[in-house]
Amino acid sequence: MTVEQNDLTIRPITGREELPLFSRLPYVLNEELADDLAAGRRRPPWMWVALRGDRLLARAAWWGRSGDDTPFLLDVFDIDDSGADRDRVDVGVRLLRTAMAAVVPAGGCPPDYLRCVPPDWREAEAARRVVGDRMVALERTGARLFVERLRLEWRPGTPIPEPSGRLTFRPVRDTEEILSLMTLVLDGTLDAHSREDLARMSAREAAVTHYEDELAHYRSPQDWWRVATLPDGEPVGFVTPARNDYNPIIGYLAVLPAHRGNGYIDDILAEGTRILTAQGVPRIRAATDLGNTPMANAFRRAGYVTFERTINMTWN
């Protein structure tokens, strides 16, 4: 499908041979595009460009899980930042509207937008303009800011606290146990996505959805996951160290409501970090909402650094 709009050509790429064209605009995910296409996480019909002659003015790309027929996220949306202010935002809006009409199923809600941004993007003028232009274009298509998140990283050589002895750790017994624990920790959660889920469904349903959408897709063995207990065996919390399609991660980290405020989060995070470092990993990634101060502070105490943030916008 190719759309001619005045002086613009808006169309999806034809295939891998057009990756050099699509990658003319810089972004951290450029280096992952070829592998994602090969693995089926991206498809040429989900990768759109806006051209004026042979000049790339804007691009958009959706990401999905291998085998899915519809995309899960809009995670690439870029504008040629050298253009006039109004023109470049207008071009971005025209691209988004045209591409979404073709990519999003009729009557469906567009997948969320997720963009990696510098950790100081609000303070740095150039970065603030780049991020702001994209957000304005998305808002003009009906999107709104949902949450800003911290992207965190543990790097080799960072000290890991020795076990305090306050807790005992064991593998998760089965899927039912992790679902039950996930259901319990939703009480009082500060996570924006979880809070939105709880406004639409029960805690158990939210836990099942989270498990099926994320934890069930990890590429690593579930026997890495740990339940933290008191010496008498009472569960206190859990952690799911894992590998996703790109990195070793701390996928889920939580303390049960009855045991919050005792500093157990530090012991549990340290255990998850130890499990991954035993695999000889080059780094460990994690994320938490900017507004989830207790969780962000726990990662900071454990030596994780904020290397990026993410902007999450939604059409819901």
Rosetta silent file (secondary structure, phi, psi, omega in degrees, C-alpha in Angstrom):
SEQUENCE: MTVEQNDLTIRPITGREELPLFSRLPYVLNEELADDLAAGRRRPPWMWVALRGDRLLARAAWWGRSGDDTPFLLDVFDIDDSGADRDRVDVGVRLLRTAMAAVVPAGGCPPDYLRCVPPDWREAEAARRVVGDRMVALERTGARLFVERLRLEWRPGTPIPEPSGRLTFRPVRDTEEILSLMTLVLDGTLDAHSREDLARMSAREAAVTHYEDELAHYRSPQDWWRVATLPDGEPVGFVTPARNDYNPIIGYLAVLPAHRGNGYIDDILAEGTRILTAQGVPRIRAATDLGNTPMANAFRRAGYVTFERTINMTWN
SCORE:     score description
SCORE:     0.000 S_00000001
   1 L     0.000  122.083  176.925    0.000    0.000    0.000 S_00000001
   2 L  -122.772  132.427  179.808    1.456    3.360   -1.067 S_00000001
   3 E  -118.034  125.595  174.050   -0.224    6.688   -0.320 S_00000001
   4 E   -97.955  120.707  179.094    0.710    9.885   -2.139 S_00000001
   5 E  -123.871   98.467 -177.001   -0.104   12.976   -0.051 S_00000001
   6 L    55.408 -110.749 -177.817    0.795   16.153   -1.894 S_00000001
   7 L   -96.673    8.134 -177.444    4.602   16.025   -1.888 S_00000001
   8 E  -108.250  144.865  167.413    4.876   12.974    0.401 S_00000001
   9 E  -112.194  121.567 -178.858    5.036    9.259   -0.342 S_00000001
  10 E  -118.647  122.566 -174.920    3.900    7.190    2.646 S_00000001
  11 E  -161.319  162.224  170.884    4.317    3.418    2.426 S_00000001
  12 E   -78.059  159.880  175.147    5.647    0.316    4.199 S_00000001
  13 L   -70.605  157.851 -176.825    9.123   -0.909    3.325 S_00000001
  14 L   -83.932  -21.874 -178.786    9.314   -3.659    0.716 S_00000001
  15 L   164.481 -168.213 -177.356   11.582   -5.961    2.725 S_00000001
  16 H   -57.276  -29.644 -177.532   15.007   -6.380    4.358 S_00000001
  17 H   -63.839  -16.543  178.679   16.642   -4.725    1.355 S_00000001
  18 H  -100.033    9.516  175.795   15.147   -1.403    2.504 S_00000001
  19 H   -59.229  -39.469  176.412   16.542   -1.545    6.034 S_00000001
  20 H   -58.521  -38.438  175.367   19.333    0.900    5.078 S_00000001
  21 H   -64.160  -49.433 -177.002   16.631    3.370    4.002 S_00000001
  22 H   -62.326  -30.717 -174.282   14.588    2.796    7.162 S_00000001
  23 L   -89.759    8.308  179.512   17.691    3.172    9.359 S_00000001
  24 L   -64.164  -30.645  176.676   18.725    6.604    8.042 S_00000001
  25 L   -87.621  132.346 -173.918   17.146    8.222   11.080 S_00000001
  26 L   -76.382  142.021  171.395   19.151    7.447   14.242 S_00000001
  27 L  -169.357  151.399 -174.532   17.721    5.530   17.194 S_00000001
  28 H   -60.766  -28.220 -177.380   19.063    2.965   19.631 S_00000001
  29 H   -80.246   -5.660 -179.648   16.812    0.202   18.249 S_00000001
  30 H   -53.989  -38.649 -175.721   18.302    0.410   14.735 S_00000001
  31 H   -70.740  -12.894 -179.451   20.840   -2.267   15.609 S_00000001
  32 H   -99.244   -8.243 -170.751   18.063   -4.724   16.510 S_00000001
  33 H   -63.123  -44.184 -177.212   15.908   -4.319   13.394 S_00000001
  34 H   -62.845  -45.175  179.220   17.562   -6.981   11.223 S_00000001
  35 H   -65.088  -38.422  179.289   17.405   -9.636   13.946 S_00000001
  36 H   -64.124  -40.370  176.854   13.813   -8.726   14.743 S_00000001
  37 H   -63.280  -43.517 -178.954   12.825   -9.154   11.084 S_00000001
  38 H   -64.223  -34.450 -177.449   14.593  -12.513   10.914 S_00000001
  39 H   -87.099   -5.055 -179.486   12.857  -13.693   14.113 S_00000001
  40 L    83.371    9.354  177.407    9.404  -12.516   13.018 S_00000001
  41 L   -80.092  -17.306  171.762    9.153   -9.863   15.715 S_00000001
  42 L  -132.104  156.853  177.894    8.863   -7.275   12.964 S_00000001
  43 L  -137.901  146.262  178.118    7.398   -7.468    9.487 S_00000001
  44 H   -51.750  -38.974  178.551    7.815   -5.166    6.474 S_00000001
  45 H   -66.790  -11.244  177.317    4.052   -4.304    6.509 S_00000001
  46 H   -98.582    4.431 -174.853    4.561   -3.015   10.078 S_00000001
  47 E  -122.567  110.012 -170.475    7.476   -0.721    9.101 S_00000001
  48 E  -116.243  149.656  178.669    6.449    2.532    7.390 S_00000001
  49 E  -130.815  151.374  170.510    8.314    5.477    5.899 S_00000001
  50 E  -116.443  119.806 -174.287    7.377    8.991    4.777 S_00000001
  51 E  -118.932  143.339  167.380    9.519   10.133    1.849 S_00000001
  52 E  -118.824  101.997 -168.538    9.921   13.371   -0.039 S_00000001
  53 L    67.296 -124.574  176.765   11.689   12.204   -3.146 S_00000001
  54 L  -103.742   12.857 -179.449   14.447    9.956   -1.787 S_00000001
  55 E   -93.917  127.652  178.433   14.704   11.812    1.530 S_00000001
  56 E   -81.724  117.236 -178.738   13.406   10.014    4.624 S_00000001
  57 E  -101.314  -26.788  179.850   11.329   12.475    6.667 S_00000001
  58 E  -162.672  159.820  178.437    9.682   10.140    9.185 S_00000001
  59 E  -151.765  156.772  176.672    9.314    6.467    9.998 S_00000001
  60 E  -147.915  141.978  178.447    7.243    4.227   12.251 S_00000001
  61 E  -146.549  139.408  176.807    7.570    0.566   13.166 S_00000001
  62 E  -103.228  154.056  179.330    5.606   -1.831   15.314 S_00000001
  63 E  -121.836  142.919  175.570    6.980   -4.811   17.242 S_00000001
  64 L  -142.807  168.374  176.333    5.235   -8.084   18.031 S_00000001
  65 L   -77.665  147.489 -179.538    6.021  -11.482   19.463 S_00000001
  66 L   -54.783  128.750  178.953    7.133  -14.142   17.026 S_00000001
  67 L    94.829  -15.895  179.319    4.086  -15.837   15.553 S_00000001
  68 L   -74.846  144.540  179.202    1.613  -13.091   16.475 S_00000001
  69 L   -87.493  -16.611  179.282   -0.584  -11.777   13.672 S_00000001
  70 L  -126.544  148.856 -178.467   -0.920   -8.305   15.180 S_00000001
  71 L   -73.053  157.974 -176.961    1.769   -6.039   16.680 S_00000001
  72 L  -103.142  -30.534 -176.050    2.126   -5.519   20.416 S_00000001
  73 E  -144.734  146.695  162.042    3.917   -2.140   20.559 S_00000001
  74 E   -94.958  106.294 -173.863    4.694    0.922   18.484 S_00000001
  75 E  -120.835    0.613  172.423    8.321    1.316   19.518 S_00000001
  76 E  -130.241  117.738  171.898    9.884    3.201   16.611 S_00000001
  77 E  -148.718  111.385 -174.988    8.575    6.613   15.598 S_00000001
  78 E  -132.764  151.142  179.653   11.074    9.140   14.322 S_00000001
  79 E  -125.631  144.750  172.579   11.022   12.448   12.515 S_00000001
  80 L   -66.926  107.535 -172.477   13.788   14.169   10.566 S_00000001
  81 L   -75.864   -1.439  179.071   14.707   16.747   13.203 S_00000001
  82 L   -87.553   -7.338 -178.555   16.362   19.066   10.688 S_00000001
  83 L   -77.601  169.890  175.654   13.008   20.109    9.194 S_00000001
  84 L   -62.001  146.469 -172.976   10.955   23.174   10.059 S_00000001
  85 H   -51.982  -55.064 -175.273    9.170   22.760   13.389 S_00000001
  86 H   -66.972  -41.212 -176.655    5.595   22.714   12.087 S_00000001
  87 H   -62.584  -44.292 -174.663    6.435   20.737    8.962 S_00000001
  88 H   -68.447  -37.326  177.204    8.222   17.922   10.746 S_00000001
  89 H   -68.344  -41.236  177.831    5.442   17.403   13.267 S_00000001
  90 H   -60.117  -42.285  178.365    2.816   17.531   10.508 S_00000001
  91 H   -61.413  -43.139  178.535    4.737   14.913    8.520 S_00000001
  92 H   -60.716  -41.050  179.350    4.873   12.675   11.595 S_00000001
  93 H   -64.434  -44.365 -179.023    1.118   13.003   12.105 S_00000001
  94 H   -63.459  -40.882  177.447    0.384   12.167    8.465 S_00000001
  95 H   -62.511  -48.775 -177.750    2.634    9.122    8.609 S_00000001
  96 H   -59.796  -46.935 -177.228    1.073    7.844   11.844 S_00000001
  97 H   -63.386  -41.011 -179.099   -2.501    8.244   10.657 S_00000001
  98 H   -68.811  -47.146 -177.311   -1.811    6.520    7.336 S_00000001
  99 H   -66.483  -42.384 -179.170    0.211    3.673    8.821 S_00000001
 100 H   -64.128  -33.626  178.127   -2.180    3.026   11.713 S_00000001
 101 H   -62.598  -28.059 -179.282   -5.099    2.773    9.298 S_00000001
 102 H   -93.517  -33.467 -173.150   -3.288   -0.108    7.616 S_00000001
 103 H   -88.030  -39.871 -175.935   -1.602   -1.807   10.596 S_00000001
 104 L   -82.531  128.923  179.033   -4.264   -1.613   13.325 S_00000001
 105 L   -56.344  145.297 -178.649   -7.224   -3.978   12.784 S_00000001
 106 L   -54.403  129.663 -179.934  -10.471   -2.196   11.932 S_00000001
 107 L    81.062   -4.476 -177.787  -12.222   -1.092   15.110 S_00000001
 108 L   -89.052  165.415  177.644   -9.208   -1.973   17.242 S_00000001
 109 L   -92.786  133.192  178.921   -7.218    0.220   19.607 S_00000001
 110 L   -58.249  144.298  174.263   -3.649    1.046   18.495 S_00000001
 111 L   -60.983  153.868  178.672   -0.909   -0.699   20.502 S_00000001
 112 L   -58.242  154.232  174.107    0.842    1.432   23.104 S_00000001
 113 E   -99.880  135.191 -179.972    3.790    3.598   22.107 S_00000001
 114 E  -136.024  124.131  179.790    7.071    3.035   23.931 S_00000001
 115 E  -132.537  134.427  173.305   10.207    5.099   23.354 S_00000001
 116 E   -79.340  133.506 -179.061   13.623    5.003   25.001 S_00000001
 117 E  -134.370  158.706  178.428   14.836    8.490   25.935 S_00000001
 118 L   -60.594  150.829 -178.454   17.941    9.856   27.701 S_00000001
 119 L   -64.400  -23.540 -179.537   17.711    9.847   31.508 S_00000001
 120 L  -108.540   29.268 -171.227   18.109   13.643   31.555 S_00000001
 121 L   -61.966  -28.274 -179.589   15.824   14.371   28.607 S_00000001
 122 L   -73.612  -26.290 -177.574   13.780   16.935   30.516 S_00000001
 123 L   -92.356  -29.198 -177.245   16.869   18.975   31.394 S_00000001
 124 L   -87.203  119.715 -171.810   18.741   18.735   28.065 S_00000001
 125 H   -59.808  -45.422 -177.406   17.226   21.199   25.557 S_00000001
 126 H   -63.812  -45.205  179.766   18.006   19.215   22.398 S_00000001
 127 H   -65.917  -37.637  179.804   16.665   15.961   23.809 S_00000001
 128 H   -62.423  -38.063  178.813   13.588   17.703   25.191 S_00000001
 129 H   -67.992  -44.175 -179.556   12.745   19.036   21.720 S_00000001
 130 H   -60.323  -50.377 -179.311   13.224   15.629   20.055 S_00000001
 131 H   -65.412  -42.952 -177.522   11.063   13.811   22.596 S_00000001
 132 H   -62.534  -41.422  178.922    8.518   16.625   22.704 S_00000001
 133 H   -59.826  -42.823 -179.311    7.989   16.714   18.934 S_00000001
 134 H   -67.419  -39.566  178.719    7.201   13.017   18.840 S_00000001
 135 H   -65.686  -39.343  178.375    4.844   13.277   21.787 S_00000001
 136 H   -62.739  -44.407  179.243    3.002   16.207   20.153 S_00000001
 137 H   -61.621  -42.921  179.148    2.579   14.225   16.929 S_00000001
 138 H   -65.356  -41.682  178.901    1.254   11.224   18.840 S_00000001
 139 H   -60.623  -34.254  179.675   -1.120   13.399   20.874 S_00000001
 140 L   -71.083  -13.810  173.367   -2.553   14.765   17.620 S_00000001
 141 L   -97.428    3.878  177.168   -3.531   11.189   16.692 S_00000001
 142 L   106.001    1.770 -179.667   -5.332   10.752   20.033 S_00000001
 143 L   -80.525  160.521  175.851   -2.576    9.337   22.253 S_00000001
 144 E  -140.110  154.084  176.888   -1.882   10.459   25.824 S_00000001
 145 E   -67.151  127.983  178.282    1.027   10.013   28.200 S_00000001
 146 E  -100.372  -51.466 -179.684    0.427    6.938   30.363 S_00000001
 147 E  -161.707  151.121  170.789    3.633    6.556   32.379 S_00000001
 148 E  -109.262  134.646 -175.426    7.337    7.360   32.342 S_00000001
 149 E  -123.914  152.511  174.006    9.628    4.544   33.433 S_00000001
 150 E   -90.398  134.016  171.084   13.234    4.178   34.526 S_00000001
 151 E  -103.728  124.340 -169.923   15.416    1.700   32.646 S_00000001
 152 E  -117.639  154.760 -178.664   18.031    0.325   34.996 S_00000001
 153 E  -145.634  133.143  169.080   21.217   -1.678   34.553 S_00000001
 154 E   -98.989  135.233 -176.619   23.549   -3.672   36.791 S_00000001
 155 L  -118.953  143.844  179.938   27.084   -3.917   35.435 S_00000001
 156 L   -52.474  140.234 -176.676   29.791   -6.495   36.187 S_00000001
 157 L    98.835  -17.227  176.261   32.038   -5.424   39.035 S_00000001
 158 L   -72.006  126.294 -178.338   29.203   -3.823   40.985 S_00000001
 159 L   -60.375  143.004  174.472   29.236   -5.339   44.497 S_00000001
 160 L  -112.891  125.565 -178.610   26.337   -7.616   45.438 S_00000001
 161 L   -58.168  143.037  173.547   25.425   -7.677   49.139 S_00000001
 162 L   -68.727  151.247  178.142   26.026  -10.949   50.935 S_00000001
 163 L   -54.652  135.209 -178.086   22.878  -12.773   52.126 S_00000001
 164 L   -79.347  -19.050 -177.704   21.652  -11.221   55.358 S_00000001
 165 L    87.080   -4.677 -179.691   20.316  -14.514   56.683 S_00000001
 166 L   -74.055  -27.969 -175.042   16.896  -13.004   57.352 S_00000001
 167 L  -124.636  155.510  172.258   15.278  -14.860   54.457 S_00000001
 168 E  -113.168  145.469 -178.404   15.435  -18.267   52.849 S_00000001
 169 E  -120.719  138.406  177.260   15.083  -18.713   49.097 S_00000001
 170 E  -141.987  159.379  176.995   13.631  -21.620   47.165 S_00000001
 171 E   -65.513  154.695  173.634   12.456  -22.188   43.583 S_00000001
 172 L   -66.667  134.851 -174.737    8.841  -21.460   42.656 S_00000001
 173 L   -69.983  -45.954 -176.588    6.906  -24.723   42.928 S_00000001
 174 L  -165.600  179.342 -178.067    4.605  -24.308   39.929 S_00000001
 175 H   -61.753  -38.697 -179.007    2.568  -21.848   37.868 S_00000001
 176 H   -62.160  -38.148  179.999   -0.245  -21.772   40.402 S_00000001
 177 H   -65.874  -45.301 -178.733    2.108  -20.634   43.161 S_00000001
 178 H   -66.425  -36.376  177.389    3.544  -17.746   41.147 S_00000001
 179 H   -65.135  -39.674  178.831    0.054  -16.685   40.061 S_00000001
 180 H   -64.451  -41.707  179.009   -1.155  -16.722   43.663 S_00000001
 181 H   -67.886  -41.521  177.622    1.799  -14.595   44.779 S_00000001
 182 H   -61.448  -36.637  177.938    1.342  -12.184   41.863 S_00000001
 183 H   -64.703  -43.648 -178.433   -2.313  -11.811   42.840 S_00000001
 184 H   -64.568  -41.169 -173.218   -1.428  -10.976   46.444 S_00000001
 185 H   -74.825   -9.711  176.727    1.201   -8.347   45.642 S_00000001
 186 L   -70.730  -15.795  175.837   -1.250   -6.344   43.517 S_00000001
 187 L   -67.940  113.568  179.384   -2.777   -5.073   46.764 S_00000001
 188 L    81.517   14.087 -177.669   -1.365   -1.557   47.101 S_00000001
 189 L   -61.747  146.235  175.625    0.746   -1.743   43.954 S_00000001
 190 L  -101.656   -0.171 -177.942    2.368    1.464   42.694 S_00000001
 191 L   -76.976  126.835 -174.432    2.843    0.129   39.153 S_00000001
 192 H   -63.910  -41.796 -179.598    0.763    2.114   36.630 S_00000001
 193 H   -65.377  -40.426  178.679    0.056   -0.821   34.319 S_00000001
 194 H   -65.808  -40.448  179.392   -1.072   -2.999   37.210 S_00000001
 195 H   -64.560  -37.974  176.456   -3.298   -0.246   38.569 S_00000001
 196 H   -64.614  -42.509  177.775   -4.910    0.161   35.156 S_00000001
 197 H   -58.865  -42.730 -176.987   -5.505   -3.601   34.982 S_00000001
 198 H   -67.356  -19.961  176.671   -7.134   -3.566   38.411 S_00000001
 199 H   -77.214  -14.293 -175.489   -9.576   -0.900   37.219 S_00000001
 200 H  -117.548  -13.962 -174.035  -10.801   -3.332   34.550 S_00000001
 201 L  -155.113  171.084  178.764  -10.454   -6.800   36.069 S_00000001
 202 L   -72.925  164.357  178.953   -9.909   -8.744   39.281 S_00000001
 203 H   -60.788  -40.339  178.512   -6.462   -9.108   40.831 S_00000001
 204 H   -63.266  -44.522  179.129   -6.366  -12.772   39.797 S_00000001
 205 H   -62.890  -38.908  178.714   -7.276  -11.905   36.207 S_00000001
 206 H   -64.781  -40.605  178.918   -4.608   -9.190   36.167 S_00000001
 207 H   -64.096  -43.332  179.502   -2.005  -11.645   37.431 S_00000001
 208 H   -63.195  -43.084  179.199   -2.924  -14.216   34.782 S_00000001
 209 H   -60.967  -46.569  179.254   -2.796  -11.573   32.051 S_00000001
 210 H   -61.041  -44.156 -179.875    0.631  -10.361   33.182 S_00000001
 211 H   -61.346  -48.771 -175.966    1.917  -13.922   33.367 S_00000001
 212 H   -69.806  -32.854 -178.236    0.635  -14.896   29.925 S_00000001
 213 H   -81.146  -25.171 -173.454    1.745  -11.658   28.268 S_00000001
 214 L  -129.117  -66.256 -170.763    5.231  -11.517   29.772 S_00000001
 215 H   -60.436  -36.542 -178.131    6.543  -14.160   32.159 S_00000001
 216 H   -67.535  -13.919 -176.839    5.437  -17.109   30.034 S_00000001
 217 H   -99.470   -0.183  178.500    7.537  -15.784   27.135 S_00000001
 218 L   -60.597  145.959 -177.255   10.891  -15.633   28.941 S_00000001
 219 L   -88.372   -5.031 -174.677   13.583  -17.647   27.187 S_00000001
 220 L  -101.816  163.596 -179.341   15.203  -18.825   30.434 S_00000001
 221 L   -69.887  143.443  179.439   14.228  -21.683   32.779 S_00000001
 222 H   -71.711  -12.870  178.496   11.620  -20.991   35.438 S_00000001
 223 H   -75.530    0.674  167.975   13.768  -22.735   38.029 S_00000001
 224 H   -77.060  -23.294 -175.135   15.743  -19.487   38.223 S_00000001
 225 L   -68.767  145.640 -176.555   12.709  -17.871   39.883 S_00000001
 226 E  -131.075  139.171  168.687   12.820  -17.611   43.670 S_00000001
 227 E  -100.804  129.923  176.662   10.307  -17.317   46.481 S_00000001
 228 E   -94.145  131.704 -178.903   11.646  -15.561   49.577 S_00000001
 229 E  -130.588  158.305  167.704   10.431  -16.973   52.888 S_00000001
 230 L   -72.297  166.476 -179.149   10.883  -16.432   56.600 S_00000001
 231 L   -54.666  -26.185 -179.861   12.707  -19.227   58.449 S_00000001
 232 L   -86.491    2.783  177.406    9.358  -20.890   59.172 S_00000001
 233 L    96.493   -3.183  179.993    8.531  -21.059   55.450 S_00000001
 234 L   -70.507  125.952  179.802    6.064  -18.176   55.243 S_00000001
 235 E   -64.886  139.147  178.855    6.408  -16.424   51.847 S_00000001
 236 E  -111.957  -33.574 -177.817    7.588  -12.826   52.005 S_00000001
 237 E   179.979 -167.866 -178.825    8.024  -12.046   48.303 S_00000001
 238 E  -159.539  165.937  176.306    9.520  -13.301   45.058 S_00000001
 239 E  -146.447  143.729  179.372   11.768  -12.434   42.121 S_00000001
 240 E  -120.117   78.701  171.353   11.875  -13.711   38.542 S_00000001
 241 E   -64.265  139.644 -171.171   15.423  -13.374   37.160 S_00000001
 242 E  -161.897 -179.563  168.401   15.212  -14.268   33.487 S_00000001
 243 E  -124.223  129.746  169.851   16.273  -13.640   29.902 S_00000001
 244 L   -96.446 -159.222 -177.249   13.968  -11.987   27.404 S_00000001
 245 L   -70.147  -10.083 -171.720   14.700  -11.759   23.666 S_00000001
 246 L  -128.276  -34.864 -170.449   17.463   -9.220   24.271 S_00000001
 247 L  -148.763  159.551  163.362   18.938   -9.185   27.775 S_00000001
 248 E   -68.827  139.046 -173.558   19.188  -10.823   31.197 S_00000001
 249 E  -141.559  156.275  161.147   16.526   -9.114   33.305 S_00000001
 250 E   -93.765  100.775 -170.439   14.906   -8.821   36.692 S_00000001
 251 E   -76.944  -43.780 -178.588   11.445   -9.448   35.312 S_00000001
 252 E  -145.147  132.992 -178.205    9.270   -9.201   38.426 S_00000001
 253 E  -139.457  125.762 -174.737   10.289   -8.193   41.932 S_00000001
 254 E  -158.340  153.737  171.980    7.811   -7.875   44.790 S_00000001
 255 E  -119.152  135.785  179.069    7.178   -8.061   48.530 S_00000001
 256 L   -64.372  146.237 -174.656    3.824   -9.268   49.862 S_00000001
 257 H   -51.427  -39.652 -176.198    1.737   -6.505   51.504 S_00000001
 258 H   -67.488  -14.802 -174.954    1.987   -7.980   55.013 S_00000001
 259 H  -117.924   10.432  178.244    5.787   -7.815   54.893 S_00000001
 260 L   -72.976  153.327  178.839    6.423   -4.429   53.299 S_00000001
 261 L    88.976    5.040 -179.026    8.443   -1.841   55.173 S_00000001
 262 L  -108.760    5.815  179.276   10.994   -4.295   56.580 S_00000001
 263 L    78.837   10.018 -178.409   13.696   -3.882   53.941 S_00000001
 264 H   -66.021  -24.037 -178.637   13.145   -7.361   52.499 S_00000001
 265 H   -57.450  -34.676 -179.309   13.143   -5.930   48.970 S_00000001
 266 H   -66.550  -41.879  179.145   16.935   -5.497   49.201 S_00000001
 267 H   -64.810  -41.239 -175.726   17.487   -9.157   50.114 S_00000001
 268 H   -70.349  -42.250  177.990   15.180  -10.366   47.328 S_00000001
 269 H   -64.332  -41.044  178.699   16.741   -8.168   44.640 S_00000001
 270 H   -60.951  -39.786  179.102   20.229   -9.247   45.701 S_00000001
 271 H   -64.601  -44.508  177.933   19.215  -12.909   45.361 S_00000001
 272 H   -62.025  -38.716  178.179   17.828  -12.338   41.867 S_00000001
 273 H   -65.186  -41.722  178.821   21.002  -10.506   40.890 S_00000001
 274 H   -61.129  -41.388 -178.900   23.171  -13.349   42.223 S_00000001
 275 H   -61.051  -41.717 -179.398   21.257  -15.926   40.186 S_00000001
 276 H   -73.695  -40.141 -179.801   21.863  -14.023   36.973 S_00000001
 277 H   -65.293  -26.323  176.361   25.511  -13.201   37.654 S_00000001
 278 L   -65.531  -17.004  177.463   26.111  -16.922   38.197 S_00000001
 279 L   -88.894    0.668  179.731   25.268  -17.307   34.492 S_00000001
 280 L    70.683   37.519 -174.695   28.148  -14.986   33.542 S_00000001
 281 L   -75.369  150.374  179.506   25.900  -12.302   32.108 S_00000001
 282 L   -80.185  -14.296 -179.265   27.399   -9.068   30.649 S_00000001
 283 L  -172.579  168.147  172.548   24.713   -6.918   32.304 S_00000001
 284 E  -133.422  131.464  179.589   21.293   -7.123   33.950 S_00000001
 285 E  -107.409  153.806  177.156   18.405   -4.905   32.916 S_00000001
 286 E  -157.049  168.707  178.636   15.333   -3.890   34.905 S_00000001
 287 E  -152.262  150.439  173.973   12.635   -1.219   34.817 S_00000001
 288 E  -154.267  157.608  179.666   10.230    0.501   37.181 S_00000001
 289 E   -63.369  143.999  175.783    7.846    3.449   37.039 S_00000001
 290 L   -55.032  -36.394 -177.896    9.339    6.869   37.717 S_00000001
 291 L   -82.845   -5.050  179.084    6.691    7.300   40.430 S_00000001
 292 L   -89.015   73.005 -173.221    7.463    3.994   42.162 S_00000001
 293 H   -59.532  -43.426  179.946   10.002    5.556   44.482 S_00000001
 294 H   -59.457  -40.435 -179.920   10.451    2.600   46.886 S_00000001
 295 H   -70.740  -42.531  178.225   11.296    0.240   44.012 S_00000001
 296 H   -59.860  -40.689  179.108   13.568    2.770   42.304 S_00000001
 297 H   -66.560  -35.101  177.980   15.422    3.309   45.579 S_00000001
 298 H   -63.365  -44.529  177.833   15.883   -0.442   46.043 S_00000001
 299 H   -64.144  -40.016  178.867   17.550   -0.732   42.642 S_00000001
 300 H   -61.852  -43.702  179.254   19.721    2.293   43.389 S_00000001
 301 H   -63.221  -29.809 -179.318   20.894    0.768   46.700 S_00000001
 302 L   -83.570    1.477  176.728   21.752   -2.438   44.820 S_00000001
 303 L    91.740    6.134  175.099   24.017   -0.536   42.437 S_00000001
 304 L   -75.129  139.281 -179.700   21.723   -0.443   39.416 S_00000001
 305 E  -111.868  148.392  175.796   22.094    2.760   37.386 S_00000001
 306 E   -82.815  109.154 -178.298   19.456    4.550   35.308 S_00000001
 307 E   -99.815  -17.718  177.662   20.841    4.437   31.771 S_00000001
 308 E  -155.632  169.138  164.497   17.595    5.435   29.989 S_00000001
 309 E  -122.885  166.652  172.925   13.969    6.254   30.568 S_00000001
 310 E  -126.923  140.502  173.316   10.970    5.165   28.539 S_00000001
 311 E  -100.268  123.939  179.591    7.933    7.190   27.541 S_00000001
 312 E  -114.555  116.742  177.367    4.766    5.088   27.380 S_00000001
 313 E  -117.676  153.921 -174.571    1.767    6.612   25.586 S_00000001
 314 E  -139.553  155.742  174.596   -1.602    4.993   24.979 S_00000001
 315 L  -103.302    2.513 -179.206   -4.742    5.417   22.918 S_00000001
 316 L   -69.244    0.000    0.000   -6.936    3.704   25.543 S_00000001
